[in-house]
């Protein structure tokens, strides 16, 4: 298992539900990592890491949304 899988596998393996990709052309990788259940955006400071996470989530078949879902104010989670 890779370091990426160990640290971030919860984003695509279903163990922590709700993680999706939100289209964001200005972001590295073209997406933001977002939890639609908690209305939380995962802030990833590293451009390379964000790109890797987005690629891995796409490979795993994670849902992709064009626009932020309607709901309460978005919370930011830093990693």
Secondary structure by P-SEA (a helix, b strand, c coil): ccccccccccccccccccccccccccccccccccccccccccccccaaaaaaaaaaaaaacccccccccccccbbbbcc
